[in-house]
Amino acid sequence: MSVASSGEFLTHYYRPHSRPFLSLSPLSDAEVAAVLGTLAGFEPLPFRLTHPSYLTERRRIEERMHELFLAKGGRPERRHPHYFVLGEFSLWESDGSRKVQIPLPRLPAALLSFTFTDSFFNFRAKNLRGVSIPRRPYHGQLFTREELPGAIRDHGLPGEAWRTDPERRFDVYVEAQLWGDEPVAAFLGSG
């Protein structure tokens, strides 16, 4: 399967009461508490955002991805990436999320990395509820844009198996990490 069959675009999802490209990772604990308090006023918070170790783990994973990306020749301009999925993700297409889509060719390869599934699942043996994540050959790895076609050829795209196959429930999408602000500058600081 090729990158072309994924639509050759990246999608960033965000909630209707929010704005795109926000991240808790660079915030202080007090700022995180304030943001979560505001978000809780609009809708129930996802479990991961209420788990006491989530943000520590998220930051640890982002540090690991940053290290791996540098080692592969990436030139990250941020410590914490902006998150996308390759193509679209059916669950977020149907849950009221808003989206920003950017054609993959418009994004500089030196700022893009990819993980096969959500990076949180990719770099952990268990989810926050203690459920084991079946390990795959691509787990613990980060791919560059140049490596992406080969990785898709070797591993395939996740598809919809996560909905019905308990062994694939964590294989939800190919996540893209954008390590710079310039490609999304029009969306930053608005709203």
Residue pairs with C-beta under 8 A, 6 or more apart in sequence:
1 152
1 153
1 156
1 157
2 149
2 152
2 153
3 86
3 104
3 148
3 149
3 152
5 157
6 86
6 87
6 152
6 157
6 174
7 86
7 87
7 88
8 103
8 104
8 105
9 87
9 101
9 102
9 103
9 104
10 84
10 85
10 86
10 101
10 102
10 104
10 107
10 176
10 178
11 84
11 85
11 87
11 88
11 89
11 99
11 100
11 101
12 20
12 21
12 82
12 83
12 84
12 99
12 100
12 101
12 102
12 184
13 85
13 89
13 92
13 97
13 98
13 99
14 20
14 21
14 22
14 97
14 98
14 99
14 100
15 39
15 42
15 43
15 96
15 97
15 98
16 96
16 97
16 98
17 39
17 42
17 43
18 39
18 191
19 187
19 190
19 191
20 98
20 100
20 184
20 187
21 82
21 100
21 184
21 187
21 188
22 35
23 80
23 82
24 32
24 35
24 36
24 49
24 55
24 58
25 55
25 58
25 59
25 62
25 79
25 80
26 79
26 80
27 35
32 55
36 45
36 49
36 50
39 45
39 49
47 128
47 129
48 54
48 120
48 128
51 128
53 128
54 128
57 120
57 124
57 128
58 120
59 80
61 119
61 120
61 123
61 124
62 79
62 80
62 81
62 119
63 79
64 123
65 81
65 113
65 115
65 119
65 123
65 142
65 177
66 76
66 79
66 179
68 113
68 141
68 142
69 76
69 113
69 142
69 144
69 177
69 179
70 76
72 113
72 142
72 144
72 147
73 110
73 144
74 110
74 111
74 112
74 113
74 144
74 179
75 110
75 111
75 179
76 111
76 179
76 180
77 111
77 179
77 180
77 181
77 182
78 179
78 180
78 181
81 113
81 177
81 178
81 179
82 177
82 178
82 181
82 184
83 119
83 175
83 176
83 177
83 178
84 102
84 175
84 176
84 177
84 178
85 92
85 173
85 174
85 175
85 176
86 104
86 114
86 148
86 157
86 173
86 174
86 175
86 176
87 157
87 173
87 174
88 99
89 172
89 173
90 160
91 172
92 99
93 99
100 184
100 187
102 183
102 184
104 145
106 183
107 145
107 178
107 183
108 180
108 183
109 144
109 145
109 146
111 178
111 179
111 180
111 183
112 144
112 145
112 176
112 177
112 178
112 179
113 142
113 143
113 144
113 176
113 177
113 179
114 142
114 143
114 144
114 145
114 147
114 148
114 151
114 174
114 175
114 176
114 177
115 122
115 123
115 138
115 141
115 142
115 143
115 174
115 175
115 177
116 122
116 136
116 138
116 139
116 141
116 143
116 151
116 155
116 158
116 171
116 174
116 175
117 136
117 139
117 158
117 170
117 171
117 172
117 173
117 174
117 175
118 170
118 172
118 173
118 175
119 175
119 177
120 127
121 127
121 133
121 139
121 170
121 172
122 138
122 139
122 140
122 141
122 175
123 139
123 140
124 133
125 132
125 133
125 135
126 132
126 133
127 133
127 170
133 139
133 170
134 167
134 168
134 170
136 155
136 171
137 154
137 155
138 151
138 155
142 177
143 151
148 174
152 174
157 174
158 168
158 171
158 172
158 173
158 174
161 168
161 171
162 168
162 169
162 170
162 171
162 172
178 184
181 188
